[in-house]
Amino acid sequence: RRDDPPSFYAPPLHSLLDAAAMPLIYGFVARGQTVLAEHTLHSGNFATVAAETLAKVNEKLAVDNKFTLLADRHTFNYLSDNGYIFLVVADEEFGRQVPFACLDRIKNDFKTTYGDRAKDAIAHSLDRSFGPKIKEHMDYCTANTDKINKVSKVQQQVSEVKEIMMDNIEKVLDRGEKIELLVDKTENLRFQADNFHRTGRAIRQRMWWNNLKMKLMLGGSILAVLLVIFCIFCFQGGKNCTKKS
């Protein structure tokens, strides 16, 4: 067992993110510096930043097959296997255990599905076939965090994850300016707006029916009172006002 390597953290950077946490955001499968398939839950510049790091990351992954970069409170988690590089971008607060468990799932699925057939694949040629698989694994790991943490196999990987090298993404790219990750959550906001409108319509319909029922009950009560008054005046004292004289 080798000594734990040092970890380097960047100071907090401004990011166009709202307060909601987005645990697993972006993932890809690459061969060398060629991205074969990718998927993201949010539009933004994750793909661009990840592609820019590939050349440098290839050098580091030649020494350590697992590596993590930090950028703007997010982790870029890399896993290398047999010439392929697997990446998952996650919220920094989500830790590294689950992202690397997700990477293992993606790696195993990719190897089972393609084997050696992906060695001749061109850039993004597997987006349509394997992109949904990346999404499936990201969704599963996001929704089953507790379950994954309890799996003994993942528990055994805790020490391995702690040994994974961490570095600042700007340092790896060797350039002066800071990286700002941009996330466009317009699609999420649109979904929330549609959901709000649907809920509003349902509430309005329910209130309309409740109002109608109240009116019908009130009308029925008034009719009942009028009928009682009519019967009292019409039939009191043995009279019957409905009969002709």
Stockholm file with secondary structure:
# STOCKHOLM 1.0

chainA/1-245         RRDDPPSFYAPPLHSLLDAAAMPLIYGFVARGQTVLAEHTLHSGNFATVAAETLAKVNEKLAVDNKFTLLADRHTFNYLSDNGYIFLVVADEEFGRQVPFACLDRIKNDFKTTYGDRAKDAIAHSLDRSFGPKIKEHMDYCTANTDKINKVSKVQQQVSEVKEIMMDNIEKVLDRGEKIELLVDKTENLRFQADNFHRTGRAIRQRMWWNNLKMKLMLGGSILAVLLVIFCIFCFQGGKNCTKKS
#=GR chainA/1-245 SS CCCCCCBCCCCCCCCBCCSSCCSEEEEEEEETTEEEEEEESSEESHHHHHHHHHHHHHHHHTTCSEEEEEETTEEEEEEEETTEEEEEEEEGGGCSHHHHHHHHHHHHHHHHHHTTGGGGCCTTTTHHHHHHHHHHHHHHHHHTHHHHHHCHHHHHTHHHHHHSEEEEHHHHHTCSSCCCCBEECHHHHHHHHHHHHHHHHHHHHHHHHHHHHHHHHHHHHHHHHHHHHHHHHHHGGGCCTTSCC
#=GC SS_cons         CCCCCCBCCCCCCCCBCCSSCCSEEEEEEEETTEEEEEEESSEESHHHHHHHHHHHHHHHHTTCSEEEEEETTEEEEEEEETTEEEEEEEEGGGCSHHHHHHHHHHHHHHHHHHTTGGGGCCTTTTHHHHHHHHHHHHHHHHHTHHHHHHCHHHHHTHHHHHHSEEEEHHHHHTCSSCCCCBEECHHHHHHHHHHHHHHHHHHHHHHHHHHHHHHHHHHHHHHHHHHHHHHHHHHGGGCCTTSCC
//
